[in-house]
Amino acid sequence: MAKNNHNKQFLKRYGVGMALAAAGLATLGAQAYRNNKERIKLTARRLGKKMHAAAEQAKSSAKETAKTARATARTARKGSRKTARATRKR
């Protein structure tokens, strides 16, 4: 079940982008099909690989952003606590 939940989050984050990409892929696929029907499988596979790579990239960058955001929040909280303590001491 954990996997399913992760997928949900993933879709929430990249759903729009993936939809756009899918639309783009559909048009590309149609063109490829018209051009050469026998190589269509290979084309699809390659496109799939490219898509996967792009998704991975997006995921890693998002992770990085989240990490920095969390760190910033942490330091901010720490700072406010310190000042509060100082004023209490005085």
C-alpha positions, 0 to 999 in steps of 0.5 A: 500500500505504501507504494500506492500512496507514493504514486498518489503523491507523485501524481499530485506533484507531477500530474500536470506535467505528465499530462502535457508530456503525454499529449506531446507524446501522443502527437509524436507517436501519431506522426511516427506511426504515419512515417514508419509503422515497422519501427514504431515499437522502438520509437515508443520504447525510446520515448518512454526511456526519455520520459522516465529520465525526465521524471527522475530528474524532476523528482530529484530536483524537487527533493533537493528543494524540499530539503533546503526548505526544511533546513531553512524552516529549522534554522528559522525556528531555532533562531526565534527560540534563541531570542525568546530565551535571551529575553526571558533571561534578562 
